[in-house]
Amino acid sequence: MITTVQQHIQQQQADITAASGTFSLLLGGITLASKMIEAKIRSAGLSDVLGAFGQTNVQGEAQQKLDVFANEALLHCLGVRDMVAALVSEEDEEPVTFARSSENGKYIVVFDPLDGSSNIDVNVNVGTIFSILKRQPEGDLDASILQPGFKQVAAGYVVYGPSTVLVYTTGNGVHSFTLDPTIGAFVLTTERMQMPQQGPYYSTNEANAAQWPAEYRSYVDLLRGGSEGAYSSRYIGSLVADFHRTLLKGGIFLYPPTAKQPGGKLRLLYEANPLAFIAEQAGGKASSGAGRILDIKPEGIHQRTPFMVGSAREMELLEQVLAR
């Protein structure tokens, strides 16, 4: 018998939220939007959805047509659900909020609707990343949005590739589901995933190496052929795809600070936090170089951070090198 993602969530729900039904309905909005995005990506070369939209987002990045579609799909599928108090997207300057009481609007969803969208035109894997926070009983909504990552109640991503895969955690292990197009449902394929303790790959944009602090260059030199042996380099340039490989195969993904971006490039709330939560639940680690990612107190919804994530062995070696 198969187990769909909705069935899996319902089975765990008593342990997740001590609530009845609302959390599975919330995740249902995410899976519905991801199916809409997957269908649009699959037909991208056959319809006029490739290329730039003609505007820039709040990050100053050129929006792709599929960025806009993915963002609208998530805003619609989640915004109609009464348990949602606010939606925070990479594509929007401010949170989208709803006039719902704290009793009804219990959750905040933070997301990158289409990570790696600049690769769409060359048919490279892209994905959706999401994080779910519980609305706090006290304080305004902004305070509930700007919670540190260890307060997440769920996080996950969808990678759109040869198959469409959903990976999520609610703090009770990491589980993987594959979209079965014959029935239109995400079906459980791997339960309680574990990242290998050590892996064969490192993943980073080495074109930036000259701008890295010296410690990171020393670390990559160790992996490339020093005392740690010869690792292989694998870098796709789509965060979801690079992280998914690291989760399955082990190793490390690095996006260190640079002279141009000393505060890092990747966004804390909707890129680093959800992937760090998944990594830790699978036995890995995630760091900003100055400490645990999940301990950072956000100061803004689009805050950036250096981001290193991977297997326990590689992350422990990185900590040793940075401490020298």
C-alpha positions as CSV (number, residue, x, y, z in Angstrom):
1,M,0.0,0.0,0.0
2,I,1.2,3.5,-0.7
3,T,1.3,6.4,1.8
4,T,0.6,9.9,0.5
5,V,2.1,13.0,2.1
6,Q,-1.3,13.9,3.4
7,Q,-1.7,10.5,5.1
8,H,1.8,10.7,6.5
9,I,1.1,14.2,8.0
10,Q,-2.2,13.1,9.5
11,Q,-0.4,10.1,11.1
12,Q,2.1,12.3,12.7
13,Q,-0.2,15.2,13.5
14,A,-0.8,14.6,17.1
15,D,2.9,14.7,17.8
16,I,3.4,17.7,15.5
17,T,1.0,20.3,16.7
18,A,-1.5,18.8,19.2
19,A,-4.1,20.2,16.9
20,S,-6.8,18.7,14.7
21,G,-6.5,18.9,10.9
22,T,-5.3,22.4,10.4
23,F,-1.6,21.5,9.9
24,S,-2.4,18.9,7.2
25,L,-4.6,21.4,5.4
26,L,-1.7,23.9,5.5
27,L,0.7,21.4,4.0
28,G,-2.0,20.6,1.4
29,G,-1.8,24.1,0.2
30,I,1.9,23.8,-0.3
31,T,1.6,20.5,-2.2
32,L,-1.1,21.8,-4.4
33,A,0.9,24.9,-5.4
34,S,4.0,22.7,-6.0
35,K,1.9,20.5,-8.4
36,M,0.9,23.7,-10.3
37,I,4.5,24.8,-10.5
38,E,5.7,21.4,-11.6
39,A,3.1,21.3,-14.4
40,K,4.1,24.8,-15.6
41,I,7.9,23.9,-15.5
42,R,7.2,20.6,-17.4
43,S,5.6,22.6,-20.2
44,A,8.0,25.5,-20.0
45,G,9.6,25.0,-23.4
46,L,6.2,24.6,-25.1
47,S,4.6,27.8,-23.8
48,D,5.6,31.4,-23.3
49,V,6.8,31.0,-19.7
50,L,10.6,31.0,-20.2
51,G,12.7,34.1,-19.9
52,A,12.6,37.3,-17.9
53,F,9.4,38.9,-16.7
54,G,10.8,42.4,-17.2
55,Q,10.9,43.5,-13.6
56,T,13.2,43.1,-10.6
57,N,12.3,41.7,-7.2
58,V,13.1,43.2,-3.8
59,Q,16.5,41.5,-4.0
60,G,17.4,43.5,-7.1
61,E,17.3,40.3,-9.2
62,A,15.6,40.0,-12.5
63,Q,12.3,38.2,-12.1
64,Q,11.7,35.3,-14.4
65,K,8.2,34.6,-15.7
66,L,8.2,31.3,-13.7
67,D,9.2,33.2,-10.5
68,V,6.0,35.3,-10.8
69,F,3.9,32.2,-11.6
70,A,5.3,30.2,-8.7
71,N,4.9,33.1,-6.3
72,E,1.3,33.7,-7.3
73,A,0.5,30.0,-7.0
74,L,1.8,29.8,-3.4
75,L,0.1,33.1,-2.4
76,H,-3.2,31.8,-3.7
77,C,-3.1,28.3,-2.5
78,L,-2.0,29.3,1.0
79,G,-3.8,32.7,1.3
80,V,-7.3,31.1,1.1
81,R,-6.6,28.9,4.1
82,D,-7.9,30.3,7.4
83,M,-5.0,29.0,9.5
84,V,-2.5,31.3,7.7
85,A,-1.8,34.6,9.4
86,A,1.0,35.8,7.1
87,L,3.0,34.8,4.0
88,V,6.6,35.9,3.4
89,S,8.1,35.5,0.0
90,E,11.4,36.2,-1.6
91,E,9.6,38.0,-4.3
92,D,7.7,40.5,-2.2
93,E,9.1,43.4,-0.3
94,E,6.7,43.1,2.7
95,P,4.8,40.2,4.2
96,V,1.3,39.5,3.0
97,T,-0.9,39.5,6.1
98,F,-4.5,38.5,6.7
99,A,-7.0,39.9,9.2
100,R,-7.4,36.7,11.1
101,S,-7.6,36.2,14.8
102,S,-4.7,34.5,16.6
103,E,-7.1,31.6,17.3
104,N,-7.7,31.0,13.6
105,G,-4.5,32.3,11.9
106,K,-2.0,30.2,13.7
107,Y,0.7,29.8,11.1
108,I,3.2,31.9,9.1
109,V,4.7,30.5,5.9
110,V,8.0,31.8,4.6
111,F,9.1,30.6,1.2
112,D,11.3,31.0,-1.8
113,P,8.8,30.1,-4.6
114,L,11.3,29.1,-7.3
115,D,14.9,28.8,-6.1
116,G,17.4,28.7,-9.0
117,S,15.0,30.1,-11.5
118,S,17.8,31.7,-13.6
119,N,18.7,28.1,-14.6
120,I,15.2,27.4,-16.0
121,D,16.2,28.5,-19.5
122,V,18.9,25.8,-19.7
123,N,16.8,23.1,-18.2
124,V,18.6,22.7,-14.8
125,N,16.8,21.6,-11.7
126,V,15.1,24.2,-9.6
127,G,13.0,24.1,-6.4
128,T,10.6,25.6,-3.9
129,I,11.8,26.0,-0.3
130,F,9.4,26.7,2.6
131,S,9.4,27.2,6.4
132,I,6.5,27.2,8.7
133,L,6.4,29.1,12.0
134,K,3.8,29.2,14.8
135,R,2.2,32.6,15.5
136,Q,3.2,33.7,18.9
137,P,0.4,34.4,21.4
138,E,2.0,37.7,22.5
139,G,3.5,40.6,20.4
140,D,2.7,41.8,17.0
141,L,2.8,39.7,13.8
142,D,6.2,41.0,12.8
143,A,7.7,39.5,16.0
144,S,6.2,36.1,15.1
145,I,7.7,36.3,11.6
146,L,11.2,37.2,12.9
147,Q,11.7,34.1,15.0
148,P,15.0,32.2,15.1
149,G,15.1,29.0,13.0
150,F,14.9,26.6,16.0
151,K,11.3,27.8,16.4
152,Q,10.3,26.4,13.1
153,V,7.5,23.8,13.3
154,A,8.1,22.5,9.8
155,A,10.3,23.0,6.8
156,G,10.8,21.5,3.5
157,Y,11.5,21.8,-0.2
158,V,10.4,20.5,-3.5
159,V,13.0,19.8,-6.2
160,Y,11.7,19.8,-9.8
161,G,13.9,17.4,-11.8
162,P,13.7,14.0,-13.6
163,S,11.2,13.3,-10.8
164,T,9.5,15.8,-8.5
165,V,10.5,15.2,-4.9
166,L,9.1,16.7,-1.7
167,V,11.3,16.6,1.4
168,Y,10.0,17.8,4.7
169,T,10.5,17.7,8.5
170,T,8.3,18.6,11.4
171,G,11.1,17.9,13.9
172,N,10.4,14.2,13.9
173,G,12.8,13.0,11.2
174,V,13.1,13.9,7.5
175,H,10.8,12.2,5.0
176,S,10.9,12.1,1.2
177,F,8.0,11.9,-1.2
178,T,7.9,11.5,-5.0
179,L,5.1,12.9,-7.2
180,D,3.4,10.0,-8.9
181,P,1.9,11.7,-12.0
182,T,-0.5,8.7,-12.6
183,I,-2.4,9.5,-9.4
184,G,-1.4,13.2,-8.9
185,A,-0.1,12.5,-5.4
186,F,3.2,12.7,-3.5
187,V,4.0,9.2,-2.4
188,L,6.3,8.2,0.5
189,T,9.6,6.9,-0.9
190,T,12.0,7.3,2.1
191,E,11.2,7.7,5.7
192,R,13.6,9.0,8.4
193,M,16.3,10.0,5.9
194,Q,19.9,10.2,7.3
195,M,22.7,12.3,5.8
196,P,25.9,10.2,5.6
197,Q,28.4,11.0,8.3
198,Q,30.9,11.8,5.7
199,G,30.6,12.2,1.9
200,P,32.7,12.3,-1.2
201,Y,31.7,15.8,-2.5
202,Y,32.1,19.5,-1.7
203,S,29.9,22.0,-3.4
204,T,30.7,25.7,-3.7
205,N,31.2,28.5,-6.3
206,E,35.0,28.4,-6.5
207,A,34.9,31.5,-8.8
208,N,34.4,33.5,-5.6
209,A,37.4,31.9,-3.8
210,A,39.7,34.9,-4.2
211,Q,37.1,36.9,-2.2
212,W,36.7,34.4,0.6
213,P,38.4,34.8,4.0
214,A,41.6,32.8,4.0
215,E,40.2,30.1,6.3
216,Y,37.7,29.0,3.8
217,R,40.3,28.7,1.1
218,S,42.4,26.6,3.4
219,Y,39.5,24.4,4.2
220,V,38.7,23.7,0.5
221,D,42.4,23.0,-0.1
222,L,42.2,20.3,2.5
223,L,39.2,18.8,0.8
224,R,40.7,19.1,-2.6
225,G,43.9,17.1,-2.0
226,G,45.3,17.8,1.4
227,S,45.2,15.6,4.5
228,E,41.5,14.9,4.1
229,G,42.1,13.2,0.7
230,A,40.7,14.1,-2.6
231,Y,37.0,15.1,-2.6
232,S,35.2,15.6,-5.9
233,S,33.7,19.0,-6.7
234,R,30.0,19.2,-7.5
235,Y,28.2,22.6,-8.0
236,I,24.9,23.1,-9.8
237,G,24.1,26.7,-8.8
238,S,20.6,25.8,-7.7
239,L,20.6,25.7,-3.9
240,V,17.8,23.1,-3.7
241,A,19.6,20.8,-6.1
242,D,23.0,21.2,-4.4
243,F,21.5,20.6,-1.0
244,H,19.4,17.6,-2.1
245,R,22.6,15.9,-3.4
246,T,24.4,16.7,-0.1
247,L,21.5,15.3,1.9
248,L,21.5,12.0,-0.1
249,K,25.3,11.6,-0.7
250,G,26.9,13.5,2.1
251,G,29.7,16.1,2.0
252,I,29.4,19.8,2.3
253,F,27.8,22.8,0.6
254,L,29.5,26.2,1.2
255,Y,28.5,29.7,0.5
256,P,31.0,31.7,2.6
257,P,31.1,35.5,3.1
258,T,33.0,37.4,0.4
259,A,34.7,40.8,0.2
260,K,31.7,41.9,-1.9
261,Q,29.1,40.4,0.4
262,P,30.6,40.1,3.9
263,G,27.1,39.4,5.3
264,G,26.6,36.5,3.0
265,K,24.3,36.1,0.0
266,L,21.7,33.5,0.8
267,R,18.6,34.5,2.7
268,L,18.2,33.4,6.3
269,L,14.4,33.0,6.7
270,Y,13.5,31.1,3.5
271,E,16.7,29.5,2.4
272,A,19.2,28.9,5.2
273,N,16.8,28.2,8.1
274,P,14.6,25.6,6.5
275,L,17.5,23.7,5.0
276,A,19.4,23.9,8.3
277,F,16.4,22.4,10.1
278,I,16.3,19.5,7.6
279,A,20.0,19.0,7.8
280,E,20.0,18.8,11.6
281,Q,17.0,16.4,11.6
282,A,19.0,14.1,9.2
283,G,22.1,14.1,11.4
284,G,24.0,16.9,9.7
285,K,25.0,20.4,10.7
286,A,24.6,24.0,9.4
287,S,26.6,27.1,10.3
288,S,27.0,30.7,9.4
289,G,30.7,30.4,10.2
290,A,30.1,32.2,13.4
291,G,27.7,29.7,14.9
292,R,24.6,27.6,14.4
293,I,22.3,28.9,11.7
294,L,19.2,28.0,13.7
295,D,20.3,30.2,16.6
296,I,20.4,33.5,14.6
297,K,17.8,36.0,15.6
298,P,16.5,37.6,12.4
299,E,16.4,41.4,12.1
300,G,14.6,41.5,8.7
301,I,12.6,39.2,6.4
302,H,15.2,39.4,3.6
303,Q,18.3,39.2,5.9
304,R,21.2,37.4,4.3
305,T,23.8,35.0,5.9
306,P,26.9,33.0,5.0
307,F,25.7,29.4,4.8
308,M,27.6,26.1,5.2
309,V,25.7,22.9,5.6
310,G,26.6,19.2,5.3
311,S,27.7,16.0,7.0
312,A,28.9,15.9,10.5
313,R,32.5,15.0,9.6
314,E,33.0,17.8,7.1
315,M,31.2,20.4,9.3
316,E,33.3,19.5,12.3
317,L,36.5,19.9,10.2
318,L,35.3,23.3,9.1
319,E,34.7,24.3,12.7
320,Q,38.3,23.3,13.5
321,V,39.7,25.3,10.6
322,L,37.7,28.4,11.4
323,A,38.8,28.2,15.1
324,R,42.5,28.3,14.2
